[in-house]
Amino acid sequence: MPSTLAAMLGIDVGLLQSGMGGVAGADLACAVSNAGAAGCAGGYKLVDAALSAMLERLATGTDRPVGVNLIPEVVGPDELDHQITQVLDETPERVYLSLFGMPEDDAVFKRIVAAGRQLVVQIGTVEDGVHAAERGAVVVAQGIEAGGHLLGTSQRDELVAALRAELPDTCLVASGGIGSPDEAARALAAGADGVLLGTAFVVAHESRAHAYFKAAVTAADQADTVITDVYEIGWPGRRHRVLATAVTSDPEQAKKFIGKTVVEGKPYLVPRFSSAVPTDATTGRIEEMAMYCGQSCSAISSEISAADVVAAYAHVLPGA
C-alpha cells in the first residue's frame, strides 16, 4: 500500500494547498500549515532578496511542514538552480519543495532528495508521473478541471486511476475540480492518497487575490470558466483555465498596459494578456486580468479562512 500524504509530509490532514504565484504568499501557506494541512507559497520568478524575504516569513510563520512552489518552465534551469539553492540554504528541513511541471534535468530531483527535503511534483501525464515517482517525488495528478495552467489533457480521476495502475506504491495526490469534501472522496475512490486544492484557497481570507477576483470566483459556476491560451505574456505556450473575460472573448485586442502591481516592494506594469494574477497590490482593469479558476468554483460560494477550508475536508482525507 502507498504511504498516505499525511504520513509522507508529517501533517494531520492529507491536503496540499496549491502554491499559486502572487496569490499564495507566506500568510496563506502558514495558515494552511498551522491548520494541519500542507501550505505552500508561490515562488514563481522570485529570486535573491525578494525570495529571501518570502522565505523568512514562511519559516517564521509556522513550525509545521510548509512548502515553496517553483516552476521550471517559467524560470529556466539556471534560475531554477538559484531558487533551489536559496530554499535549501535559507529554510529548515520541514520546508518541502514543490515543482509545477517537470525540470529539464533529473539532477534537480537528485539534489532536492539528497538534501533531505520532501519533493512534490505536479504533472499532467502518466509518463511524467511515473518519471517523477521513480525519482522520489510525491506525485500530484492534475486534471483539466483545474484552474490555472494545465499540464495535460486528461480528466482528474482518469489520470489518477491510470497512475495508480502504474504506481501501486507511490504517494499520489489528486488535483482539479475539487470544491467539496464529496468531490475529494471521489478522488480518493479513484486511487488518490490525498488532494491538492487551489481555487478553494483563492477565496481564503489569507489569500492575496484581489477582492474583485475573490468575489468573481464565489459568484461563478463552472460554466463561467474557459480553457484558453490568451494570457501568455510571462508564461507562453501553456493553456490555462480562467474565468471568462472580455480578453478571452476577444484575443485580437491591443497588448496595452491595463494596470499596475507591486511584487515584494517592486512596482510593475501589467499588460493586457499578462499571465500575472490580480493581487491585493494590483490596480487597474482587474476584470480583464487572468483570474485562474477551476471547475470547483461551482461548489465555492463564500470567502472563509484557510483553517475553515482545511477543517471542512479533515473528516474525508486520511490523517497521519
VOBA-1610 file (N, C-alpha, C; in pm, whole numbers, padded with zeros to 5 digits, always signed):
BEGIN
Met+00084-00121+00000Met+00000+00000+00000Met+00088+00125+00000Pro+00047+00230-00071Pro+00124+00353-00070Pro+00117+00423+00065Ser+00217+00503+00099Ser+00212+00584+00219Ser+00109+00695+00199Thr+00040+00731+00307Thr-00054+00842+00293Thr+00022+00973+00278Leu-00043+01069+00219Leu+00018+01201+00205Leu+00051+01258+00342Ala-00040+01239+00437Ala-00018+01293+00571Ala+00108+01234+00634Ala+00127+01104+00616Ala+00245+01039+00672Ala+00372+01085+00602Met+00366+01104+00471Met+00484+01145+00395Met+00533+01284+00438Leu+00439+01376+00460Leu+00477+01514+00490Leu+00473+01547+00638Gly+00420+01455+00721Gly+00411+01483+00863Gly+00302+01582+00898Ile+00187+01570+00831Ile+00075+01662+00854Ile-00044+01584+00907Asp-00146+01656+00956Asp-00262+01593+01018Asp-00373+01562+00918Val-00380+01638+00810Val-00485+01623+00709Val-00418+01610+00573Gly-00456+01507+00497Gly-00391+01479+00369Gly-00432+01575+00259Leu-00397+01702+00279Leu-00441+01807+00188Leu-00323+01900+00159Leu-00299+01927+00031Leu-00199+02023-00013Leu-00269+02149-00062Gln-00210+02264-00031Gln-00256+02391-00087Gln-00167+02425-00205Ser-00227+02459-00316Ser-00150+02493-00436Ser-00068+02620-00414Gly+00060+02616-00456Gly+00148+02732-00441Gly+00131+02831-00553Met+00020+02898-00555Met-00019+02985-00666Met+00058+03116-00661Gly+00136+03144-00765Gly+00216+03266-00770Gly+00132+03390-00753Gly+00174+03480-00666Gly+00101+03603-00641Gly-00008+03587-00537Val-00087+03483-00548Val-00199+03460-00458Val-00155+03393-00329Ala-00070+03292-00340Ala-00028+03213-00225Ala+00101+03269-00167Gly+00087+03365-00080Gly+00202+03419-00009Gly+00227+03341+00119Ala+00321+03389+00197Ala+00356+03320+00321Ala+00239+03317+00420Asp+00157+03423+00423Asp+00044+03425+00517Asp-00052+03310+00492Leu-00088+03288+00365Leu-00179+03178+00332Leu-00113+03044+00360Ala+00011+03026+00315Ala+00079+02899+00333Ala+00090+02863+00481Cys+00128+02959+00563Cys+00144+02931+00706Cys+00009+02904+00773Ala-00095+02974+00731Ala-00228+02949+00788Ala-00275+02808+00757Val-00250+02761+00635Val-00289+02624+00598Val-00210+02523+00680Ser-00080+02544+00691Ser+00003+02451+00768Ser-00033+02452+00915Asn-00059+02569+00971Asn-00096+02577+01113Asn-00231+02511+01139Ala-00313+02496+01034Ala-00442+02428+01048Ala-00430+02277+01034Gly-00310+02226+01003Gly-00288+02082+00999Gly-00269+02022+00862Ala-00282+02103+00755Ala-00257+02055+00619Ala-00118+02104+00576Ala-00090+02101+00446Ala+00041+02144+00396Ala+00024+02268+00310Gly+00061+02383+00367Gly+00059+02507+00291Gly+00176+02514+00196Cys+00167+02606+00099Cys+00274+02619+00000Cys+00272+02761-00056Ala+00386+02829-00048Ala+00397+02964-00101Ala+00446+02959-00245Gly+00397+03050-00327Gly+00435+03054-00467Gly+00568+03126-00487Gly+00669+03052-00534Gly+00798+03115-00561Gly+00800+03188-00694Tyr+00729+03134-00792Tyr+00719+03192-00927Tyr+00856+03241-00974Lys+00873+03369-01004Lys+01001+03420-01054Lys+01084+03490-00947Leu+01045+03475-00820Leu+01119+03540-00713Leu+01260+03482-00702Val+01356+03571-00677Val+01495+03528-00662Val+01567+03634-00579Asp+01681+03598-00521Asp+01765+03690-00444Asp+01687+03750-00327Ala+01694+03882-00308Ala+01636+03943-00189Ala+01485+03923-00181Ala+01417+03926-00295Ala+01271+03908-00295Ala+01233+03769-00246Leu+01305+03667-00293Leu+01278+03531-00248Leu+01317+03515-00102Ser+01428+03572-00063Ser+01472+03562+00077Ser+01369+03620+00172Ala+01310+03732+00135Ala+01209+03795+00220Ala+01089+03704+00239Met+01045+03641+00130Met+00932+03549+00140Met+00967+03426+00224Leu+01088+03372+00203Leu+01130+03253+00277Leu+01140+03279+00426Glu+01184+03399+00463Glu+01192+03434+00605Glu+01053+03437+00669Arg+00957+03496+00599Arg+00820+03499+00652Arg+00763+03358+00663Leu+00797+03274+00566Leu+00747+03137+00566Leu+00804+03058+00683Ala+00934+03070+00706Ala+01000+02992+00810Ala+00961+03037+00950Thr+00929+03165+00965Thr+00894+03215+01097Thr+00744+03211+01124Gly+00664+03190+01020Gly+00519+03194+01035Gly+00456+03064+01080Thr+00532+02955+01074Thr+00479+02825+01118Thr+00596+02735+01157Asp+00570+02645+01252Asp+00670+02543+01286Asp+00629+02407+01231Arg+00532+02410+01140Arg+00481+02288+01077Arg+00541+02272+00937Pro+00526+02153+00876Pro+00570+02138+00736Pro+00499+02238+00645Val+00574+02302+00558Val+00521+02402+00466Val+00611+02403+00343Gly+00557+02443+00229Gly+00632+02428+00104Gly+00657+02557+00029Val+00745+02546-00070Val+00771+02652-00167Val+00753+02592-00306Asn+00669+02655-00388Asn+00644+02605-00522Asn+00729+02679-00624Leu+00799+02603-00710Leu+00883+02658-00816Leu+00836+02604-00950Ile+00863+02680-01057Ile+00807+02647-01188Ile+00920+02638-01290Pro+00971+02518-01316Pro+01087+02503-01404Pro+01074+02569-01540Glu+00957+02555-01604Glu+00947+02604-01742Glu+00938+02756-01751Val+00909+02823-01643Val+00898+02969-01645Val+01033+03036-01620Val+01115+02976-01534Val+01241+03043-01498Val+01362+02989-01573Gly+01354+02866-01624Gly+01469+02807-01692Gly+01563+02742-01591Pro+01655+02656-01638Pro+01736+02574-01549Pro+01830+02651-01458Asp+01893+02757-01507Asp+01990+02831-01424Asp+01921+02903-01308Glu+01811+02972-01338Glu+01741+03043-01232Glu+01672+02946-01136Leu+01624+02833-01188Leu+01566+02731-01101Leu+01671+02681-01002Asp+01792+02657-01052Asp+01901+02614-00965Asp+01929+02717-00857His+01925+02843-00894His+01947+02953-00800His+01837+02953-00693Gln+01711+02939-00737Gln+01599+02937-00642Gln+01612+02820-00545Ile+01644+02701-00597Ile+01657+02583-00512Ile+01768+02604-00409Thr+01880+02662-00453Thr+01990+02690-00360Thr+01943+02778-00245Gln+01867+02881-00277Gln+01817+02970-00172Gln+01724+02897-00075Val+01634+02817-00128Val+01541+02745-00040Val+01618+02649+00052Leu+01712+02574-00005Leu+01788+02478+00075Leu+01876+02548+00179Asp+01932+02662+00142Asp+02024+02731+00232Asp+01952+02814+00339Glu+01833+02861+00308Glu+01770+02962+00393Glu+01649+02912+00472Thr+01614+02786+00457Thr+01497+02734+00529Thr+01530+02603+00600Pro+01455+02568+00706Pro+01475+02440+00775Pro+01420+02324+00694Glu+01456+02203+00735Glu+01420+02084+00657Glu+01271+02061+00646Arg+01191+02118+00737Arg+01046+02098+00728Arg+00984+02172+00610Val+01062+02258+00545Val+01013+02326+00424Val+01037+02236+00304Tyr+00927+02185+00246Tyr+00940+02097+00129Tyr+00941+02178+00001Leu+00988+02116-00107Leu+00989+02182-00237Leu+00883+02120-00327Ser+00812+02207-00397Ser+00708+02166-00490Ser+00744+02219-00628Leu+00739+02132-00727Leu+00765+02173-00865Leu+00636+02164-00944Phe+00603+02271-01014Phe+00488+02269-01105Phe+00541+02235-01243Gly+00524+02110-01284Gly+00581+02064-01409Gly+00719+02006-01388Met+00771+01946-01492Met+00897+01872-01482Met+01018+01960-01512Pro+01127+01941-01438Pro+01251+02011-01472Pro+01316+01949-01595Glu+01404+02024-01658Glu+01473+01972-01777Glu+01575+01863-01740Asp+01630+01871-01619Asp+01741+01786-01580Asp+01704+01705-01456Asp+01725+01572-01462Asp+01697+01487-01347Asp+01783+01521-01225Ala+01892+01595-01247Ala+01976+01634-01134Ala+01899+01717-01033Val+01794+01786-01077Val+01710+01864-00986Val+01646+01773-00882Phe+01589+01660-00927Phe+01530+01564-00834Phe+01633+01515-00734Lys+01749+01474-00787Lys+01853+01416-00702Lys+01901+01515-00597Arg+01915+01639-00637Arg+01965+01740-00545Arg+01869+01763-00428Ile+01741+01773-00459Ile+01641+01801-00355Ile+01628+01682-00260Val+01620+01563-00315Val+01606+01443-00232Val+01732+01420-00148Ala+01850+01443-00207Ala+01975+01423-00134Ala+01989+01522-00019Ala+01923+01636-00030Ala+01928+01735+00078Ala+01833+01702+00192Gly+01760+01592+00178Gly+01668+01551+00283Gly+01535+01622+00280Arg+01505+01686+00168Arg+01377+01757+00157Arg+01273+01669+00089Gln+01150+01683+00135Gln+01040+01616+00066Gln+01014+01692-00065Leu+00990+01617-00171Leu+00966+01675-00303Leu+00827+01639-00352Val+00754+01739-00396Val+00621+01722-00454Val+00628+01773-00598Val+00580+01693-00694Val+00585+01734-00834Val+00445+01721-00895Gln+00396+01830-00953Gln+00265+01828-01019Gln+00284+01801-01167Ile+00206+01705-01218Ile+00220+01662-01357Ile+00082+01650-01421Gly+00082+01631-01555Gly-00045+01617-01626Gly-00054+01494-01713Thr+00053+01410-01711Thr+00053+01289-01793Thr+00104+01171-01713Val+00067+01052-01756Val+00114+00931-01690Val+00266+00920-01701Glu+00319+00951-01817Glu+00464+00941-01838Glu+00541+01028-01739Asp+00498+01152-01724Asp+00567+01241-01630Asp+00549+01195-01486Gly+00430+01144-01455Gly+00405+01095-01319Gly+00494+00979-01282Val+00510+00885-01372Val+00598+00771-01347Val+00742+00818-01332His+00784+00910-01417His+00921+00962-01412His+00949+01029-01277Ala+00856+01112-01232Ala+00874+01182-01104Ala+00872+01086-00987Ala+00782+00988-00991Ala+00771+00892-00881Ala+00899+00810-00868Glu+00955+00771-00979Glu+01077+00690-00976Glu+01196+00768-00922Arg+01182+00899-00911Arg+01290+00981-00859Arg+01256+01038-00721Gly+01160+00976-00655Gly+01136+01004-00514Gly+01032+01108-00482Ala+00952+01149-00580Ala+00857+01257-00556Ala+00719+01205-00515Val+00651+01283-00433Val+00506+01273-00420Val+00448+01329-00550Val+00357+01256-00613Val+00307+01295-00745Val+00167+01356-00734Val+00151+01478-00785Val+00021+01543-00793Val-00031+01529-00935Ala-00143+01460-00951Ala-00204+01436-01083Ala-00307+01545-01109Gln-00275+01635-01203Gln-00362+01747-01233Gln-00454+01715-01351Gly-00585+01720-01327Gly-00682+01705-01434Gly-00717+01838-01495Ile-00783+01833-01611Ile-00815+01957-01681Ile-00929+02035-01614Glu-00987+01978-01509Glu-01086+02053-01430Glu-01022+02165-01351Ala-00889+02161-01338Ala-00816+02255-01253Ala-00816+02396-01309Gly-00807+02493-01220Gly-00783+02629-01260Gly-00634+02650-01284Gly-00602+02755-01359Gly-00461+02785-01383Gly-00405+02711-01502His-00276+02693-01501His-00201+02639-01615His-00217+02488-01621Leu-00255+02438-01735Leu-00286+02296-01750Leu-00168+02220-01806Leu-00134+02110-01738Leu-00016+02030-01772Leu-00048+01910-01860Gly-00175+01884-01887Gly-00213+01770-01969Gly-00351+01788-02028Thr-00409+01677-02072Thr-00540+01682-02137Thr-00639+01583-02077Ser-00603+01519-01966Ser-00687+01414-01907Ser-00778+01469-01797Gln-00892+01405-01780Gln-00975+01430-01663Gln-00901+01381-01538Arg-00928+01445-01424Arg-00858+01414-01299Arg-00863+01266-01261Asp-00982+01211-01248Asp-00993+01074-01199Asp-00940+00971-01298Glu-00950+01004-01426Glu-00893+00918-01530Glu-00741+00911-01514Leu-00679+01026-01492Leu-00534+01032-01475Leu-00491+00964-01345Val-00564+00989-01237Val-00532+00925-01109Val-00538+00774-01121Ala-00643+00722-01182Ala-00659+00577-01194Ala-00548+00516-01280Ala-00511+00585-01388Ala-00405+00534-01475Ala-00270+00534-01402Leu-00244+00638-01324Leu-00120+00644-01249Leu-00117+00540-01137Arg-00230+00521-01072Arg-00234+00421-00964Arg-00206+00281-01020Ala-00254+00253-01140Ala-00228+00123-01200Ala-00079+00104-01228Glu-00011+00213-01264Glu+00133+00207-01292Glu+00217+00216-01165Leu+00163+00282-01064Leu+00241+00315-00944Leu+00167+00273-00818Pro+00156+00144-00792Pro+00076+00098-00678Pro+00127+00145-00543Asp+00256+00178-00531Asp+00314+00213-00402Asp+00350+00361-00388Thr+00318+00441-00488Thr+00355+00584-00486Thr+00248+00665-00413Cys+00294+00767-00340Cys+00200+00861-00280Cys+00147+00952-00391Leu+00016+00944-00414Leu-00048+01008-00529Leu-00156+01105-00481Val-00149+01227-00532Val-00240+01334-00491Val-00323+01378-00611Ala-00452+01399-00591Ala-00541+01440-00699Ala-00563+01591-00696Ser-00563+01652-00816Ser-00583+01796-00828Ser-00677+01826-00945Gly-00768+01921-00923Gly-00856+01964-01031Gly-01003+01946-01000Gly-01075+02054-00989Gly-01220+02046-00973Gly-01268+02003-00837Ile-01184+02012-00734Ile-01223+01966-00600Ile-01265+02086-00518Gly-01396+02102-00503Gly-01450+02215-00428Gly-01534+02176-00310Ser-01543+02044-00284Ser-01624+01995-00172Ser-01564+01867-00119Pro-01594+01831+00008Pro-01548+01703+00061Pro-01599+01584-00020Asp-01718+01592-00075Asp-01769+01482-00157Asp-01683+01462-00281Glu-01640+01571-00343Glu-01554+01560-00461Glu-01417+01505-00422Ala-01368+01543-00304Ala-01242+01487-00255Ala-01255+01336-00235Ala-01369+01293-00183Ala-01392+01149-00162Ala-01393+01075-00295Arg-01445+01138-00400Arg-01444+01074-00532Arg-01300+01058-00583Ala-01217+01157-00557Ala-01078+01148-00599Ala-01005+01036-00524Leu-01036+01020-00396Leu-00976+00911-00319Leu-01022+00775-00373Ala-01149+00767-00409Ala-01203+00642-00462Ala-01137+00606-00595Ala-01090+00706-00669Ala-01022+00680-00797Ala-00879+00631-00776Gly-00827+00645-00654Gly-00694+00593-00624Gly-00598+00691-00561Ala-00644+00813-00527Ala-00555+00913-00468Ala-00538+00889-00318Asp-00424+00936-00265Asp-00396+00929-00121Asp-00426+01062-00051Gly-00449+01165-00127Gly-00480+01297-00074Gly-00519+01387-00189Val-00547+01515-00160Val-00588+01608-00265Val-00512+01738-00254Leu-00504+01809-00366Leu-00450+01945-00371Leu-00563+02039-00409Leu-00576+02148-00334Leu-00679+02248-00362Leu-00613+02380-00401Gly-00667+02443-00504Gly-00620+02575-00545Gly-00729+02678-00534Thr-00834+02662-00615Thr-00941+02762-00620Thr-01005+02783-00483Ala-01020+02676-00405Ala-01079+02689-00272Ala-01000+02782-00183Phe-00867+02791-00207Phe-00783+02879-00127Phe-00766+03018-00189Val-00802+03034-00316Val-00800+03169-00376Val-00889+03261-00294Val-01003+03209-00248Val-01101+03292-00178Val-01081+03293-00027Ala-00976+03229+00023Ala-00949+03232+00167Ala-00914+03373+00211His-00946+03405+00336His-00916+03540+00386His-00768+03573+00373Glu-00682+03473+00392Glu-00538+03497+00391Glu-00478+03503+00251Ser-00556+03469+00151Ser-00510+03476+00012Ser-00485+03620-00028Arg-00386+03639-00117Arg-00355+03773-00165Arg-00430+03807-00295Ala-00524+03723-00335Ala-00604+03753-00453Ala-00680+03885-00433His-00691+03962-00541His-00765+04088-00537His-00910+04063-00496Ala-00970+04158-00426Ala-01107+04141-00379Ala-01204+04115-00494Tyr-01182+04180-00609Tyr-01268+04155-00726Tyr-01253+04011-00771Phe-01132+03959-00774Phe-01104+03821-00813Phe-01176+03724-00718Lys-01164+03746-00588Lys-01231+03658-00491Lys-01383+03658-00512Ala-01439+03779-00527Ala-01584+03789-00545Ala-01630+03720-00673Ala-01549+03732-00778Ala-01585+03668-00905Ala-01584+03516-00894Val-01488+03462-00819Val-01482+03316-00800Val-01603+03267-00722Thr-01638+03335-00614Thr-01750+03288-00532Thr-01883+03299-00607Ala-01890+03391-00703Ala-02014+03409-00779Ala-02022+03317-00900Ala-01912+03252-00935Ala-01904+03179-01062Ala-01954+03036-01051Asp-01996+02985-01165Asp-02026+02845-01186Asp-01921+02792-01283Gln-01906+02659-01290Gln-01802+02605-01378Gln-01822+02646-01523Ala-01945+02674-01563Ala-01971+02720-01700Ala-01912+02858-01728Asp-01875+02930-01621Asp-01813+03062-01637Asp-01663+03053-01660Thr-01607+02930-01657Thr-01464+02913-01682Thr-01441+02867-01825Val-01323+02903-01877Val-01285+02863-02012Val-01139+02819-02012Ile-01106+02730-02105Ile-00966+02695-02128Ile-00917+02776-02247Thr-00808+02849-02227Thr-00760+02943-02328Thr-00609+02955-02319Asp-00548+03011-02422Asp-00404+03038-02417Asp-00374+03187-02434Val-00475+03272-02412Val-00455+03414-02440Val-00366+03485-02336Tyr-00365+03437-02213Tyr-00283+03502-02109Tyr-00141+03445-02115Glu-00068+03487-02218Glu+00059+03420-02247Glu+00182+03506-02221Ile+00163+03633-02186Ile+00279+03718-02157Ile+00334+03680-02019Gly+00455+03631-02017Gly+00514+03584-01892Gly+00508+03434-01875Trp+00420+03368-01952Trp+00411+03222-01946Trp+00356+03172-02079Pro+00437+03173-02184Pro+00389+03134-02318Pro+00376+02983-02332Gly+00293+02942-02428Gly+00287+02802-02467Gly+00213+02711-02372Arg+00126+02765-02287Arg+00055+02682-02191Arg-00092+02722-02186Arg-00180+02626-02201Arg-00323+02654-02185Arg-00355+02671-02036His-00460+02745-02009His-00498+02765-01869His-00649+02779-01859Arg-00701+02741-01741Arg-00844+02759-01715Arg-00861+02885-01631Val-00942+02975-01681Val-00966+03105-01617Val-01115+03137-01620Leu-01153+03237-01544Leu-01287+03293-01561Leu-01293+03366-01694Ala-01402+03347-01767Ala-01419+03414-01895Ala-01421+03566-01874Thr-01349+03636-01962Thr-01341+03783-01954Thr-01355+03841-02094Ala-01355+03974-02101Ala-01356+04040-02232Ala-01229+04009-02311Val-01122+03972-02242Val-00997+03938-02308Val-01003+03798-02368Thr-01063+03704-02297Thr-01074+03568-02353Thr-01171+03565-02470Ser-01269+03654-02470Ser-01367+03654-02580Ser-01318+03732-02702Asp-01217+03817-02685Asp-01165+03896-02797Asp-01013+03905-02786Pro-00942+03800-02829Pro-00797+03799-02815Pro-00722+03885-02917Glu-00794+03957-03001Glu-00729+04042-03100Glu-00707+04184-03049Gln-00738+04210-02923Gln-00720+04344-02868Gln-00572+04380-02858Ala-00545+04509-02848Ala-00407+04557-02837Ala-00346+04516-02704Lys-00216+04487-02708Lys-00144+04449-02587Lys-00100+04575-02511Lys-00198+04651-02464Lys-00173+04773-02390Lys-00156+04743-02241Phe-00094+04836-02168Phe-00089+04825-02023Phe-00227+04857-01966Ile-00275+04772-01879Ile-00409+04791-01822Ile-00407+04803-01670Gly-00288+04799-01610Gly-00283+04813-01466Gly-00141+04816-01414Lys-00131+04823-01281Lys-00004+04822-01211Lys-00011+04724-01096Thr+00105+04671-01057Thr+00108+04583-00941Thr+00243+04601-00871Val+00253+04544-00752Val+00376+04551-00673Val+00408+04410-00625Val+00532+04365-00646Val+00578+04234-00602Val+00700+04252-00513Glu+00688+04214-00386Glu+00797+04230-00288Glu+00859+04369-00294Gly+00769+04471-00298Gly+00811+04609-00293Gly+00851+04671-00425Lys+00853+04593-00532Lys+00896+04643-00663Lys+00775+04663-00754Pro+00759+04781-00815Pro+00641+04806-00900Pro+00658+04749-01041Tyr+00547+04705-01097Tyr+00545+04653-01234Tyr+00419+04702-01304Leu+00430+04724-01437Leu+00312+04748-01518Leu+00254+04614-01562Val+00122+04608-01575Val+00054+04484-01615Val-00006+04503-01754Pro+00046+04433-01856Pro-00013+04445-01989Pro-00136+04355-02003Arg-00224+04392-02095Arg-00332+04301-02133Arg-00267+04173-02186Phe-00325+04058-02151Phe-00275+03924-02185Phe-00159+03877-02096Ser-00132+03950-01986Ser-00032+03904-01890Ser-00083+03781-01815Ser+00008+03690-01785Ser-00028+03572-01705Ser-00034+03602-01557Ala+00006+03722-01515Ala+00006+03759-01374Ala-00136+03773-01322Val-00160+03720-01202Val-00293+03731-01142Val-00308+03867-01074Pro-00430+03918-01063Pro-00452+04041-00987Pro-00450+04011-00837Thr-00362+04081-00765Thr-00348+04061-00620Thr-00399+04184-00546Asp-00384+04180-00414Asp-00425+04296-00333Asp-00334+04417-00355Ala-00226+04397-00432Ala-00136+04508-00465Ala-00154+04554-00609Thr-00258+04506-00676Thr-00282+04537-00817Thr-00393+04641-00830Thr-00374+04735-00922Thr-00479+04831-00955Thr-00498+04831-01107Gly-00611+04884-01151Gly-00637+04893-01294Gly-00758+04812-01334Arg-00756+04759-01456Arg-00872+04689-01512Arg-00868+04542-01469Ile-00898+04521-01342Ile-00891+04387-01282Ile-00978+04288-01360Glu-01091+04335-01408Glu-01189+04249-01476Glu-01135+04191-01607Glu-01023+04245-01658Glu-00964+04193-01781Glu-00844+04101-01755Met-00804+04092-01629Met-00681+04019-01598Met-00706+03869-01581Ala-00598+03793-01570Ala-00605+03647-01563Ala-00653+03603-01425Met-00777+03563-01418Met-00835+03515-01293Met-00849+03363-01303Tyr-00744+03293-01261Tyr-00741+03147-01271Tyr-00846+03087-01179Cys-00923+02995-01233Cys-01037+02942-01158Cys-01074+02804-01210Gly-01079+02706-01121Gly-01115+02571-01159Gly-01265+02548-01159Gln-01305+02434-01210Gln-01447+02399-01212Gln-01504+02381-01072Ser-01417+02372-00973Ser-01462+02362-00834Ser-01538+02485-00789Cys-01530+02596-00865Cys-01599+02718-00824Cys-01749+02697-00807Ser-01805+02597-00875Ser-01949+02569-00861Ser-01986+02538-00717Ala-01890+02484-00639Ala-01917+02445-00502Ala-01864+02546-00400Ile-01810+02659-00448Ile-01749+02758-00361Ile-01831+02886-00366Ser-01889+02924-00254Ser-01983+03036-00258Ser-01952+03147-00158Ser-01846+03133-00079Ser-01816+03237+00019Ser-01668+03240+00050Glu-01623+03354+00100Glu-01485+03370+00144Glu-01475+03327+00290Ile-01387+03231+00319Ile-01370+03181+00455Ile-01221+03173+00487Ser-01189+03143+00611Ser-01049+03134+00649Ser-00987+03006+00595Ala-00855+03007+00582Ala-00784+02887+00539Ala-00808+02772+00635Ala-00813+02801+00764Ala-00837+02697+00864Ala-00974+02633+00845Asp-01072+02713+00807Asp-01207+02657+00783Asp-01209+02570+00659Val-01130+02605+00557Val-01120+02518+00439Val-01063+02383+00480Val-00954+02383+00554Val-00892+02257+00597Val-00989+02177+00682Ala-01057+02242+00776Ala-01149+02172+00866Ala-01262+02104+00789Ala-01306+02166+00680Ala-01416+02109+00602Ala-01380+01975+00540Tyr-01250+01955+00512Tyr-01205+01833+00445Tyr-01144+01731+00540Ala-01124+01769+00665Ala-01048+01684+00757Ala-01113+01548+00780His-01246+01542+00775His-01314+01415+00805His-01309+01318+00686Val-01273+01368+00568Val-01271+01285+00448Val-01130+01234+00417Leu-01030+01317+00443Leu-00894+01286+00400Leu-00816+01211+00506Pro-00736+01113+00464Pro-00659+01034+00561Pro-00561+01120+00638Gly-00551+01097+00769Gly-00454+01167+00852Gly-00327+01087+00868Ala-00236+01141+00945Ala-00107+01074+00967Ala-00127+00945+01045
//
